[in-house]
Amino acid sequence: MDLQVWPDWNTFEQNLPQMGDAFFFSTKATQTLWEAPLNSKRGAVLIFGSEGKGLPPELYDRYRERLFGMPILSPEVRSLNLSTSVGIALYEVLRQRKAI
């Protein structure tokens, strides 16, 4: 992982195309994690919102086709812990890339 800190969202978003294919994760997504093509040779940039608020609302429309969620089988569970979701997504990237 190449950790980078950006001064603000606009600066990050301007540089996003050069970093790889962006994948946004939210409980509001209609596509599941299993549908995300995370094995891109360009690299995958995984983007999660804050644990309490999620992603900023304007991103849901702008990145609709790149918005994915984690399947939750129980109707009593609203969402997964953020760190758990990140770990699941990272391991899905590794699973998909094992064939590369």
QUISUL-V478511 format. One line per field, one symbol per residue. ss: DSSP state (a for helix, b for strand, c for the rest). phi: phi as a letter, one per 30 degrees, with the letter a starting at -180 (. if undefined). burial: I if it has 9 or more other C-alpha atoms within 8 Angstrom, else O. Layout:
BEGIN
ss->???
phi->???
burial->???
END
This chain:
BEGIN
ss->ccccccccaaaaaaaaaaacbbbbbcccccbbaaaccccccccbbbbbcbcccbccaaaaaacaaabbbccccccccccccaaaaaaaaaaaaaaaaccc
phi->.cdbccdadeddddceeddkddbcbadcdcccedcdddceddjcccbbddddciddedddddbedccbbcdbdcddcdaceeddddddddddeddddddd
burial->OOOOOOOOOOIIOOOIIOIIIIIIIIOOIOIIIOOIOIIOOOIIIIOIIOOOOIIOOOIIOOIOOIIIIIOOOOOOOOOOOIOOIIOOIOOIIOOIIOOO
END
